[in-house]
């Protein structure tokens, strides 16, 4: 058995859980109930019309209200700011088209970008925001995770086993959130 380790502070989400590799879910402390963690990539809202923002809000609301059965599912969202830029740099490298990957321009651009991002992500920041937050300003990336779980209880009358029910609910909610442009990626024990 393997303890779920999906990066810094993810264990804080369900610290009493164990990650099951084969089922790709968290086994809760009762030994029967299960849960899952999803990385959420929010939809861009800058420059959107009020009508589009209302549509996004309504889609998210419907996804969270209509994706669950009668049994009490718990959905929690957690945000954390990370100043490690390596994951972002990896995504930039992967974004480069194959024909441009090993060109001098791409290598130089990636090196300059990495130097810049590491410079703004340093713990002491670039400057202190003395007017509003009183904190150092530095480059950070906000990570949002959604945790879905429920306790099945003693008198479980589900038509499917708990893992199958979790998978079904997870598919419903991630598909519904996708309708608003929100990407949800189920996390594994290595993430």
C-alpha positions in Angstrom: 0.0 0.0 0.0 1.2 3.5 -0.9 0.4 6.7 0.8 -1.0 9.3 -1.6 1.7 11.9 -2.3 0.6 14.3 -5.0 2.9 17.2 -4.2 3.3 19.7 -1.5 0.3 19.8 0.9 -2.0 17.5 -1.1 -1.8 15.1 1.8 -3.5 17.8 3.8 -6.6 17.4 1.7 -7.4 13.8 2.8 -4.6 13.0 5.3 -6.3 9.9 6.5 -6.4 8.3 3.0 -4.3 5.8 1.2 -3.7 5.9 -2.5 -4.7 2.7 -4.4 -2.6 2.4 -7.6 -4.8 -0.1 -9.4 -8.1 1.8 -8.7 -6.5 5.2 -9.0 -8.4 6.5 -6.0 -8.0 7.3 -2.4 -9.2 4.7 0.2 -10.7 6.6 3.1 -10.3 5.7 6.8 -13.4 3.4 6.9 -11.7 1.0 4.5 -14.6 1.0 2.0 -15.3 4.6 1.0 -13.2 6.2 -1.8 -12.3 9.6 -3.2 -10.3 11.3 -6.0 -8.3 14.4 -6.5 -8.5 16.5 -9.7 -6.2 19.2 -10.9 -8.3 22.1 -12.1 -7.2 24.4 -14.9 -9.6 27.4 -14.7 -11.2 29.0 -17.7 -9.9 32.4 -18.7 -12.3 35.2 -17.7 -10.4 38.3 -18.7 -12.0 40.4 -21.4 -15.2 38.2 -21.4 -18.6 39.8 -21.7 -20.9 39.8 -18.7 -23.2 37.4 -20.6 -20.3 35.0 -21.1 -19.3 35.2 -17.4 -22.8 34.5 -16.4 -22.9 31.5 -18.8 -19.6 30.1 -17.3 -21.0 30.6 -13.7 -24.2 28.9 -14.5 -22.4 26.0 -16.2 -20.2 25.5 -13.1 -23.1 25.8 -10.8 -25.1 23.2 -12.7 -22.0 20.9 -12.9 -21.6 21.0 -9.1 -25.3 20.6 -8.4 -26.4 18.0 -10.9 -23.5 15.6 -11.2 -24.1 13.8 -7.9 -26.5 11.1 -6.8 -28.8 11.3 -3.8 -26.0 10.1 -1.5 -24.1 12.9 0.1 -20.9 13.5 -2.0 -18.4 16.0 -0.6 -16.6 18.3 -3.1 -13.8 20.5 -1.8 -11.6 22.9 -3.6 -8.1 23.8 -2.5 -5.8 26.4 -3.8 -2.1 26.8 -3.3 0.5 29.2 -4.7 3.7 27.6 -6.0 6.8 29.5 -6.8 8.5 26.5 -8.4 8.5 27.3 -12.2 9.8 23.9 -13.4 6.3 22.5 -14.3 5.5 25.7 -16.2 8.8 25.5 -18.1 8.2 21.9 -19.0 4.8 22.8 -20.4 6.4 25.6 -22.5 8.9 23.1 -23.8 6.2 20.6 -24.7 4.2 23.4 -26.4 6.9 24.0 -29.0 6.1 22.4 -32.4 8.4 19.5 -33.2 10.0 21.2 -36.2 11.1 24.1 -34.0 12.2 22.2 -30.8 16.0 22.0 -31.5 16.6 25.3 -33.2 19.0 27.9 -31.8 16.2 30.4 -31.5 14.0 28.1 -29.4 16.9 27.0 -27.1 17.8 30.7 -26.5 14.2 31.8 -26.0 13.6 29.0 -23.5 16.8 29.8 -21.6 15.9 33.5 -21.4 12.4 32.7 -20.3 13.6 30.2 -17.6 16.1 32.8 -16.3 13.3 35.4 -16.2 10.8 33.1 -14.5 13.3 31.9 -11.9 14.2 35.6 -11.2 10.7 36.7 -10.5 9.8 33.5 -8.5 12.6 34.0 -5.9 11.3 33.9 -2.3 12.2 37.5 -1.5 10.3 38.7 -4.6 11.1 41.6 -6.9 9.7 44.3 -4.6 7.5 44.7 -1.5 3.9 45.7 -2.0 3.7 48.2 0.8 0.4 49.6 -0.4 -2.0 46.7 -0.4 -0.7 43.3 0.8 2.5 44.2 2.6 4.0 41.1 1.1 6.8 40.7 -1.5 5.6 40.5 -5.1 6.9 37.4 -6.8 5.9 35.2 -9.7 3.7 32.4 -8.5 1.4 29.9 -10.1 -1.9 29.1 -8.4 -2.8 25.4 -8.4 -6.4 24.5 -7.8 -7.4 21.0 -6.9 -10.9 19.5 -6.5 -11.4 16.6 -4.1 -14.5 14.4 -4.5 -15.4 11.7 -1.9 -18.2 10.3 0.2 -18.6 7.9 3.0 -20.9 5.0 1.8 -22.1 4.2 5.3 -23.2 0.9 6.8 -26.3 0.4 4.7 -24.8 0.9 1.3 -27.4 0.1 -1.4 -25.5 1.5 -4.4 -26.1 -0.4 -7.6 -22.3 -0.4 -8.1 -19.2 -0.8 -5.9 -17.8 2.5 -4.4 -14.9 2.8 -6.9 -17.3 2.5 -9.9 -19.7 5.1 -8.3 -16.7 7.4 -7.8 -15.6 6.9 -11.4 -19.1 7.6 -12.7 -19.5 10.8 -10.6 -16.0 11.9 -11.5 -16.8 11.5 -15.2 -20.0 13.4 -14.9 -18.6 16.4 -13.0 -15.4 16.7 -15.1 -17.5 16.5 -18.3 -19.9 19.1 -17.1 -17.1 21.4 -16.0 -15.5 20.9 -19.5 -18.7 22.5 -20.9 -17.5 25.7 -19.3 -13.9 25.3 -20.6 -12.6 24.1 -17.3 -10.1 21.2 -17.6 -10.0 18.6 -14.8 -7.3 16.0 -14.7 -7.5 13.2 -12.2 -4.3 13.0 -10.1 -2.4 9.8 -9.5 -0.2 8.8 -6.6 2.8 10.2 -8.4 1.3 13.7 -9.0 
